[in-house]
Amino acid sequence: MDKFQALFIFYPLLLFCLSFHEAAHALVADRLGDPTAKMLGRITLNPIPHMDIIGTVFLPIMALMTGAPIIGWGKPVPVDPRNFKNDRRGSLWVAAAGPVSNMILAVLFALVLRGIVAFVPYFGENQLQDGALAGNALRVLVVICQMGVFLNLILAFFNLLPLFPLDGGSVLRGLLPESALPAYDRFSRYSFLILLGLFVLGFLRYVLIPVNFLTSILLP
């Protein structure tokens, strides 16, 4: 992927996927009784309310331009667990909504791509040649769908790591028995340092194992 594709195809796709992820958090929180995020305008696919100047703008664009590993995040969705009937269970479902939304998007992108592949034989050979409008449009759409599957699976599985501030930390906390919570909360104080260590040491590449496996299943 050249820098043009990275900036004008991948980056808008990243904004859309991050916005979908954060909007899912906000929507589920509202459905479970906490309107905080809704009142702040976070139930939207408009990327602006979800953008963090460092995590959504500066770091991803710099990585795309330099070829460095892409690091990015959206602005955290504010949640007040006191508004839930069960604060831990509500927080669990709100946290899980983000990765689940990305998995749904990955499947949708894969279905669109499979539809394209199914209809390609109905296009004339001259329409698919280099320079033909239909052929160029199809090639761009194929690239977007392929990126969409891979990117959404990355976002889903990375966020499921059981470390705060990732969604997996809240999901695990909601599943643990009450007796284990004090120990887990003490452990969580070091989650960011652990996450940073995993990144520096390269262990986060193991997230690609389930991502590559599911990508091979979803893509035609």
Secondary structure per residue as TSV (DSSP state, phi and psi in degrees):
chain	resnum	aa	ss	phi	psi
A	1	M	-	360.0	121.1
A	2	D	-	-81.5	176.5
A	3	K	H	-65.9	-31.4
A	4	F	H	-64.6	-49.0
A	5	Q	H	-61.0	-41.4
A	6	A	I	-60.8	-44.6
A	7	L	I	-79.6	-39.4
A	8	F	I	-100.9	-9.8
A	9	I	I	-117.1	-54.8
A	10	F	I	-68.0	-43.8
A	11	Y	H	-65.2	-47.6
A	12	P	H	-59.3	-36.0
A	13	L	H	-64.9	-41.2
A	14	L	H	-60.8	-43.8
A	15	L	H	-60.3	-43.1
A	16	F	H	-63.7	-45.5
A	17	C	H	-66.8	-40.8
A	18	L	H	-64.7	-40.6
A	19	S	H	-65.8	-41.1
A	20	F	H	-61.1	-42.5
A	21	H	H	-61.2	-50.6
A	22	E	H	-69.8	-38.0
A	23	A	H	-63.4	-34.1
A	24	A	H	-65.0	-41.9
A	25	H	H	-56.1	-49.6
A	26	A	H	-65.0	-40.8
A	27	L	H	-64.6	-46.3
A	28	V	H	-66.1	-39.4
A	29	A	H	-59.7	-43.1
A	30	D	H	-65.0	-41.8
A	31	R	H	-65.5	-27.3
A	32	L	T	-91.5	2.2
A	33	G	T	114.0	-0.7
A	34	D	-	-111.0	105.7
A	35	P	-	-87.4	8.7
A	36	T	H	-53.6	-53.7
A	37	A	H	-66.4	-37.0
A	38	K	H	-61.7	-43.6
A	39	M	H	-64.9	-23.9
A	40	L	T	-91.9	7.3
A	41	G	T	74.1	30.7
A	42	R	-	-93.4	-5.7
A	43	I	S	-89.1	75.2
A	44	T	S	-157.3	151.6
A	45	L	S	-91.3	-1.7
A	46	N	-	-65.0	119.8
A	47	P	S	-69.0	-20.8
A	48	I	G	-59.1	-47.4
A	49	P	G	-64.7	-19.7
A	50	H	G	-96.8	-3.4
A	51	M	-	-82.8	135.7
A	52	D	-	-108.5	127.6
A	53	I	I	-57.9	-34.4
A	54	I	I	-85.6	-53.5
A	55	G	I	-77.0	-23.3
A	56	T	I	-108.3	-22.6
A	57	V	I	-112.6	-65.3
A	58	F	I	-65.6	-57.7
A	59	L	H	-64.0	-47.9
A	60	P	H	-61.5	-42.2
A	61	I	H	-67.0	-41.0
A	62	M	H	-62.3	-41.1
A	63	A	H	-64.8	-42.5
A	64	L	H	-64.5	-35.6
A	65	M	H	-78.7	-26.8
A	66	T	H	-105.9	-12.3
A	67	G	T	83.5	8.4
A	68	A	-	-74.1	162.3
A	69	P	-	-57.7	136.7
A	70	I	-	-80.6	122.7
A	71	I	-	-121.5	130.6
A	72	G	-	-164.1	160.0
A	73	W	-	-159.6	160.2
A	74	G	-	-97.6	169.0
A	75	K	-	-66.1	128.2
A	76	P	-	-57.5	140.8
A	77	V	-	-80.0	124.3
A	78	P	-	-71.2	130.5
A	79	V	-	-133.2	135.0
A	80	D	-	-111.9	97.6
A	81	P	G	-60.5	-17.7
A	82	R	G	-64.9	-18.6
A	83	N	G	-83.5	-9.6
A	84	F	S	-85.9	151.4
A	85	K	S	-63.6	-38.9
A	86	N	S	-128.0	108.2
A	87	D	H	-62.3	-41.2
A	88	R	H	-71.3	-44.4
A	89	R	H	-67.0	-38.3
A	90	G	H	-63.3	-43.7
A	91	S	H	-62.6	-35.8
A	92	L	H	-61.0	-49.9
A	93	W	H	-67.4	-36.9
A	94	V	H	-64.4	-43.7
A	95	A	H	-65.1	-42.4
A	96	A	H	-67.6	-24.7
A	97	A	H	-60.0	-34.5
A	98	G	H	-63.7	-59.8
A	99	P	H	-60.3	-37.4
A	100	V	H	-63.4	-39.5
A	101	S	H	-63.1	-37.7
A	102	N	H	-69.0	-35.2
A	103	M	H	-65.2	-40.1
A	104	I	H	-62.5	-43.2
A	105	L	H	-61.8	-40.5
A	106	A	H	-59.8	-42.9
A	107	V	H	-65.3	-41.2
A	108	L	H	-64.4	-43.3
A	109	F	H	-61.8	-39.7
A	110	A	H	-65.3	-39.4
A	111	L	H	-65.4	-40.5
A	112	V	H	-62.3	-43.1
A	113	L	H	-64.2	-41.4
A	114	R	H	-64.4	-34.8
A	115	G	H	-65.2	-40.0
A	116	I	H	-61.7	-46.7
A	117	V	H	-60.9	-38.5
A	118	A	H	-67.1	-32.1
A	119	F	H	-95.0	-9.1
A	120	V	G	-55.0	-41.7
A	121	P	G	-60.4	-18.4
A	122	Y	G	-84.6	-8.0
A	123	F	S	-85.8	145.1
A	124	G	-	-70.4	153.9
A	125	E	G	-60.8	-36.3
A	126	N	G	-68.3	-24.7
A	127	Q	G	-75.3	-21.1
A	128	L	S	-99.3	-1.4
A	129	Q	S	-71.1	157.6
A	130	D	T	-58.2	133.1
A	131	G	T	96.7	-21.2
A	132	A	-	-73.3	139.0
A	133	L	H	-58.7	-47.2
A	134	A	H	-64.0	-41.6
A	135	G	H	-64.4	-44.0
A	136	N	H	-64.4	-41.9
A	137	A	H	-63.4	-41.6
A	138	L	H	-64.5	-41.6
A	139	R	H	-63.4	-41.3
A	140	V	H	-64.4	-42.8
A	141	L	H	-64.6	-38.1
A	142	V	H	-63.3	-44.4
A	143	V	H	-61.0	-44.2
A	144	I	H	-61.2	-43.6
A	145	C	H	-66.5	-42.0
A	146	Q	H	-62.2	-46.7
A	147	M	H	-60.8	-41.1
A	148	G	H	-60.8	-41.7
A	149	V	H	-63.9	-52.7
A	150	F	H	-64.6	-45.9
A	151	L	H	-62.9	-44.3
A	152	N	H	-67.6	-34.8
A	153	L	H	-68.6	-37.6
A	154	I	H	-60.4	-49.1
A	155	L	H	-61.0	-40.6
A	156	A	H	-65.6	-51.5
A	157	F	H	-75.3	-33.2
A	158	F	H	-64.3	-44.2
A	159	N	H	-71.3	-15.4
A	160	L	T	-85.0	-4.8
A	161	L	S	-58.0	131.8
A	162	P	S	-77.6	55.3
A	163	L	S	-135.3	133.3
A	164	F	T	-71.4	145.0
A	165	P	T	-91.0	16.6
A	166	L	S	-71.1	158.7
A	167	D	H	-60.7	-32.5
A	168	G	H	-60.5	-29.1
A	169	G	H	-63.5	-44.9
A	170	S	H	-70.1	-35.7
A	171	V	H	-63.8	-46.9
A	172	L	H	-63.9	-40.0
A	173	R	H	-62.6	-35.2
A	174	G	H	-72.6	-20.0
A	175	L	H	-93.6	-22.3
A	176	L	S	-71.8	150.8
A	177	P	-	-68.1	156.1
A	178	E	G	-54.9	-37.0
A	179	S	G	-65.3	-23.1
A	180	A	G	-91.2	-8.9
A	181	L	H	-64.6	-43.2
A	182	P	H	-57.7	-43.4
A	183	A	H	-66.2	-40.2
A	184	Y	H	-67.4	-38.6
A	185	D	H	-65.2	-36.3
A	186	R	H	-66.7	-41.9
A	187	F	H	-62.6	-35.7
A	188	S	H	-65.6	-21.6
A	189	R	T	-61.2	-24.6
A	190	Y	T	-104.3	7.2
A	191	S	H	-59.5	-43.1
A	192	F	H	-64.1	-40.7
A	193	L	H	-65.1	-39.2
A	194	I	H	-63.5	-44.3
A	195	L	H	-62.2	-42.1
A	196	L	H	-63.4	-42.1
A	197	G	H	-62.8	-41.4
A	198	L	H	-62.5	-37.2
A	199	F	H	-69.1	-47.1
A	200	V	H	-63.4	-39.9
A	201	L	H	-81.3	-7.3
A	202	G	T	86.0	8.7
A	203	F	G	-72.4	-19.5
A	204	L	G	-67.1	-13.6
A	205	R	G	-64.7	-20.1
A	206	Y	G	-69.6	-14.8
A	207	V	G	-61.9	-26.0
A	208	L	H	-69.9	-17.1
A	209	I	H	-62.0	-57.3
A	210	P	H	-67.7	-30.4
A	211	V	H	-63.8	-48.7
A	212	N	H	-65.9	-35.9
A	213	F	H	-64.0	-49.0
A	214	L	H	-69.7	-33.6
A	215	T	H	-61.7	-41.4
A	216	S	H	-64.9	-28.1
A	217	I	H	-79.8	-42.8
A	218	L	H	-75.7	-38.2
A	219	L	-	-78.0	140.0
A	220	P	-	-70.8	360.0
